[in-house]
Amino acid sequence: MSVTAGLRAPTSADSTELAGRVAVVTGGASGMGLAAVHALAARGATVAVFDLAAPDAEEIATALVVPAERIRSIAVDVTDGGRVGRAFDAVLAERARLDILVNAAGIAPPTAFEDITETEWHRVLAVSVHGTFLCCQRALPAMRVGGWGRIVNFSSTAGKTISTAGGAHYTTAKHGVLGLTRHLAKAYGPGGITVNAVCPGLIDTPMARGLLPPPVLEEAVRSFPVPRVGLPWEVAELVAFLASDRAAYITGAAVDINGGDLIV
Protein backbone atom coordinates (compact mmCIF):
# COMPACT_ATOMS: atom_id res chain seq x y z
CA MET A 1 0.00 0.00 0.00
CA SER A 2 1.16 3.53 -0.74
CA VAL A 3 2.59 5.35 2.25
CA THR A 4 0.22 8.22 1.47
CA ALA A 5 -2.94 6.13 1.19
CA GLY A 6 -5.80 7.35 3.33
CA LEU A 7 -4.15 10.63 4.28
CA ARG A 8 -5.45 14.07 3.49
CA ALA A 9 -3.20 17.06 3.06
CA PRO A 10 -4.77 20.16 4.64
CA THR A 11 -6.82 22.05 2.07
CA SER A 12 -6.82 25.41 3.82
CA ALA A 13 -3.24 25.50 5.08
CA ASP A 14 -1.06 28.55 4.60
CA SER A 15 1.72 27.01 2.52
CA THR A 16 4.22 29.58 3.82
CA GLU A 17 3.40 29.51 7.55
CA LEU A 18 6.37 27.25 8.37
CA ALA A 19 8.57 28.21 5.43
CA GLY A 20 12.24 27.92 6.34
CA ARG A 21 11.52 25.79 9.42
CA VAL A 22 13.16 22.40 9.81
CA ALA A 23 11.19 19.65 11.54
CA VAL A 24 11.80 16.12 12.77
CA VAL A 25 8.85 13.72 13.12
CA THR A 26 9.41 10.39 14.86
CA GLY A 27 7.08 7.54 14.03
CA GLY A 28 6.55 9.37 10.76
CA ALA A 29 6.11 6.36 8.49
CA SER A 30 2.43 5.74 9.21
CA GLY A 31 -0.69 6.83 11.04
CA MET A 32 -0.70 10.12 12.91
CA GLY A 33 3.03 10.58 12.50
CA LEU A 34 2.82 10.45 8.72
CA ALA A 35 -0.18 12.78 8.78
CA ALA A 36 1.92 15.22 10.82
CA VAL A 37 4.67 15.03 8.18
CA HIS A 38 2.09 16.02 5.55
CA ALA A 39 0.66 18.87 7.63
CA LEU A 40 4.07 20.39 8.38
CA ALA A 41 5.36 20.03 4.83
CA ALA A 42 2.14 21.49 3.43
CA ARG A 43 2.87 24.61 5.46
CA GLY A 44 6.37 24.99 4.05
CA ALA A 45 8.55 23.11 6.52
CA THR A 46 11.40 20.82 5.56
CA VAL A 47 10.71 17.53 7.34
CA ALA A 48 12.99 14.68 8.40
CA VAL A 49 11.00 11.49 8.97
CA PHE A 50 12.42 9.17 11.65
CA ASP A 51 11.03 5.64 11.82
CA LEU A 52 12.16 2.04 12.15
CA ALA A 53 10.98 1.50 8.58
CA ALA A 54 11.89 4.68 6.74
CA PRO A 55 9.12 5.59 4.25
CA ASP A 56 9.67 6.58 0.65
CA ALA A 57 10.62 10.25 0.92
CA GLU A 58 10.18 10.82 -2.82
CA GLU A 59 6.64 9.46 -2.70
CA ILE A 60 5.71 11.79 0.15
CA ALA A 61 7.22 14.77 -1.66
CA THR A 62 5.37 13.87 -4.85
CA ALA A 63 2.04 13.51 -3.04
CA LEU A 64 2.49 16.94 -1.48
CA VAL A 65 3.84 18.53 -4.65
CA VAL A 66 6.90 19.80 -2.79
CA PRO A 67 10.55 19.63 -3.90
CA ALA A 68 12.14 16.26 -3.06
CA GLU A 69 14.83 17.96 -0.97
CA ARG A 70 12.13 19.11 1.49
CA ILE A 71 11.58 15.53 2.73
CA ARG A 72 14.32 13.40 4.30
CA SER A 73 13.73 9.84 5.49
CA ILE A 74 16.00 8.21 8.08
CA ALA A 75 15.73 4.74 9.64
CA VAL A 76 15.95 5.27 13.41
CA ASP A 77 15.16 3.25 16.50
CA VAL A 78 14.25 6.04 18.93
CA THR A 79 15.23 3.86 21.90
CA ASP A 80 18.87 3.71 20.71
CA GLY A 81 20.75 6.80 21.83
CA GLY A 82 23.57 6.30 19.34
CA ARG A 83 21.24 6.03 16.34
CA VAL A 84 19.16 8.95 17.54
CA GLY A 85 22.27 11.07 17.89
CA ARG A 86 23.54 10.21 14.43
CA ALA A 87 20.15 10.96 12.88
CA PHE A 88 19.98 14.40 14.48
CA ASP A 89 23.59 15.07 13.49
CA ALA A 90 22.69 14.27 9.88
CA VAL A 91 19.75 16.68 9.90
CA LEU A 92 21.82 19.46 11.46
CA ALA A 93 24.72 18.85 9.06
CA GLU A 94 22.37 19.28 6.11
CA ARG A 95 20.13 22.09 7.38
CA ALA A 96 22.20 23.80 10.11
CA ARG A 97 19.09 24.29 12.21
CA LEU A 98 16.22 22.48 13.88
CA ASP A 99 12.98 24.23 14.78
CA ILE A 100 10.27 21.62 15.32
CA LEU A 101 10.24 18.18 16.92
CA VAL A 102 7.18 15.93 16.87
CA ASN A 103 7.54 12.79 18.99
CA ALA A 104 4.85 10.52 17.53
CA ALA A 105 6.59 7.14 17.87
CA GLY A 106 4.74 4.72 20.12
CA ILE A 107 3.55 1.13 20.51
CA ALA A 108 0.48 -0.17 22.35
CA PRO A 109 0.38 -3.91 22.98
CA PRO A 110 -2.97 -4.98 24.51
CA THR A 111 -1.34 -7.51 26.85
CA ALA A 112 -3.16 -8.17 30.12
CA PHE A 113 -1.24 -6.88 33.15
CA GLU A 114 -0.41 -10.30 34.59
CA ASP A 115 0.97 -11.43 31.22
CA ILE A 116 3.31 -8.47 30.59
CA THR A 117 6.92 -9.59 30.58
CA GLU A 118 9.73 -7.37 31.80
CA THR A 119 11.02 -7.18 28.23
CA GLU A 120 7.68 -5.98 26.88
CA TRP A 121 7.23 -3.53 29.77
CA HIS A 122 10.62 -1.96 29.12
CA ARG A 123 10.08 -1.84 25.35
CA VAL A 124 6.78 0.07 25.58
CA LEU A 125 8.22 2.62 28.01
CA ALA A 126 11.42 2.82 25.98
CA VAL A 127 9.64 3.85 22.79
CA SER A 128 7.25 6.42 24.28
CA VAL A 129 9.19 7.81 27.25
CA HIS A 130 12.88 7.09 26.68
CA GLY A 131 12.59 7.81 22.95
CA THR A 132 10.90 11.13 23.65
CA PHE A 133 13.62 11.96 26.20
CA LEU A 134 16.45 11.12 23.79
CA CYS A 135 14.96 13.12 20.91
CA CYS A 136 14.17 16.15 23.07
CA GLN A 137 17.66 16.09 24.54
CA ARG A 138 19.22 16.16 21.06
CA ALA A 139 16.81 18.76 19.64
CA LEU A 140 16.82 21.34 22.42
CA PRO A 141 20.41 22.63 22.04
CA ALA A 142 19.77 23.55 18.39
CA MET A 143 16.48 25.22 19.31
CA ARG A 144 18.21 27.21 22.05
CA VAL A 145 20.79 28.45 19.55
CA GLY A 146 17.99 29.55 17.24
CA GLY A 147 15.99 31.18 20.03
CA TRP A 148 12.81 29.47 18.81
CA GLY A 149 11.47 25.97 19.05
CA ARG A 150 8.34 23.85 19.09
CA ILE A 151 8.16 20.37 20.60
CA VAL A 152 4.93 18.39 20.29
CA ASN A 153 4.86 15.10 22.18
CA PHE A 154 2.26 12.40 21.61
CA SER A 155 0.51 11.29 24.76
CA SER A 156 -3.04 9.90 24.64
CA THR A 157 -6.34 9.87 26.48
CA ALA A 158 -4.53 7.02 28.26
CA GLY A 159 -2.21 9.67 29.71
CA LYS A 160 -5.17 11.19 31.55
CA THR A 161 -7.20 8.10 32.38
CA ILE A 162 -6.38 4.56 31.23
CA SER A 163 -5.99 3.03 27.81
CA THR A 164 -9.03 1.83 25.87
CA ALA A 165 -7.10 -0.96 24.19
CA GLY A 166 -3.44 -0.85 25.17
CA GLY A 167 -2.02 -2.44 28.29
CA ALA A 168 -0.94 -1.00 31.65
CA HIS A 169 2.51 -0.30 30.23
CA TYR A 170 1.00 1.91 27.53
CA THR A 171 -1.06 3.83 30.10
CA THR A 172 2.04 4.27 32.27
CA ALA A 173 4.14 5.45 29.33
CA LYS A 174 1.62 8.05 28.21
CA HIS A 175 1.36 9.46 31.74
CA GLY A 176 5.15 9.71 31.70
CA VAL A 177 5.12 11.68 28.45
CA LEU A 178 2.89 14.29 30.08
CA GLY A 179 5.26 14.68 33.04
CA LEU A 180 8.25 15.15 30.75
CA THR A 181 6.31 17.63 28.63
CA ARG A 182 5.45 19.82 31.61
CA HIS A 183 8.99 19.74 32.98
CA LEU A 184 10.54 20.79 29.67
CA ALA A 185 7.93 23.48 29.11
CA LYS A 186 8.88 25.15 32.39
CA ALA A 187 12.61 24.78 31.82
CA TYR A 188 12.80 26.04 28.23
CA GLY A 189 9.96 28.54 27.89
CA PRO A 190 12.21 31.53 28.61
CA GLY A 191 14.28 30.60 25.56
CA GLY A 192 11.40 30.89 23.11
CA ILE A 193 10.72 27.15 23.09
CA THR A 194 7.28 25.72 23.74
CA VAL A 195 6.65 22.09 24.68
CA ASN A 196 3.15 20.65 24.44
CA ALA A 197 1.45 17.28 24.22
CA VAL A 198 -1.46 16.10 22.12
CA CYS A 199 -3.78 13.49 23.62
CA PRO A 200 -5.61 11.64 20.85
CA GLY A 201 -8.50 9.33 21.57
CA LEU A 202 -9.57 6.61 19.17
CA ILE A 203 -8.05 7.56 15.83
CA ASP A 204 -8.37 5.54 12.61
CA THR A 205 -4.79 4.27 12.33
CA PRO A 206 -3.26 0.89 11.53
CA MET A 207 -2.35 0.52 15.23
CA ALA A 208 -5.93 1.17 16.40
CA ARG A 209 -7.38 -1.16 13.79
CA GLY A 210 -4.97 -3.86 14.92
CA LEU A 211 -6.05 -3.50 18.54
CA LEU A 212 -9.83 -3.26 18.16
CA PRO A 213 -11.99 -5.21 15.69
CA PRO A 214 -14.38 -2.93 13.70
CA PRO A 215 -17.53 -3.94 15.67
CA VAL A 216 -15.79 -3.20 18.98
CA LEU A 217 -14.49 0.11 17.64
CA GLU A 218 -17.94 1.13 16.43
CA GLU A 219 -19.52 0.21 19.76
CA ALA A 220 -16.88 2.17 21.67
CA VAL A 221 -17.45 5.42 19.79
CA ARG A 222 -21.24 5.23 19.69
CA SER A 223 -21.48 6.98 23.07
CA PHE A 224 -19.03 9.77 22.18
CA PRO A 225 -20.48 13.30 21.75
CA VAL A 226 -18.92 13.16 18.28
CA PRO A 227 -19.86 9.53 17.54
CA ARG A 228 -17.05 8.39 15.27
CA VAL A 229 -13.36 7.63 15.31
CA GLY A 230 -11.00 10.50 14.66
CA LEU A 231 -8.92 10.82 11.52
CA PRO A 232 -5.13 11.16 11.39
CA TRP A 233 -5.25 14.45 9.49
CA GLU A 234 -7.39 15.98 12.25
CA VAL A 235 -4.68 15.26 14.81
CA ALA A 236 -2.07 16.53 12.36
CA GLU A 237 -3.88 19.86 12.08
CA LEU A 238 -3.58 20.26 15.85
CA VAL A 239 0.11 19.35 15.72
CA ALA A 240 0.75 21.91 12.97
CA PHE A 241 -1.02 24.62 14.96
CA LEU A 242 1.07 23.89 18.07
CA ALA A 243 4.20 24.00 15.88
CA SER A 244 3.37 27.48 14.59
CA ASP A 245 3.77 31.06 15.78
CA ARG A 246 0.02 31.12 16.39
CA ALA A 247 0.57 28.91 19.42
CA ALA A 248 3.39 30.97 20.93
CA TYR A 249 1.58 31.44 24.26
CA ILE A 250 0.66 27.78 24.69
CA THR A 251 3.14 25.62 26.56
CA GLY A 252 2.95 22.76 29.02
CA ALA A 253 -0.50 21.90 27.69
CA ALA A 254 -1.98 18.46 27.15
CA VAL A 255 -4.53 19.05 24.41
CA ASP A 256 -7.37 16.55 24.01
CA ILE A 257 -8.57 15.50 20.57
CA ASN A 258 -10.96 12.66 21.20
CA GLY A 259 -14.52 13.45 20.11
CA GLY A 260 -15.40 14.21 23.73
CA ASP A 261 -14.86 10.70 25.05
CA LEU A 262 -13.47 11.96 28.38
CA ILE A 263 -16.71 13.74 29.27
CA VAL A 264 -18.98 10.70 28.95
Helices and strands as residue ranges (DSSP letters): E 22-26, H 31-42, E 46-51, H 57-64, G 68-70, E 71-75, H 81-95, E 100-103, G 113-115, H 118-125, I 126-130, H 131-146, E 149-154, G 157-159, H 168-188, G 189-191, E 193-200, H 206-211, H 214-221, H 232-242, G 245-247, E 254-257, G 261-263
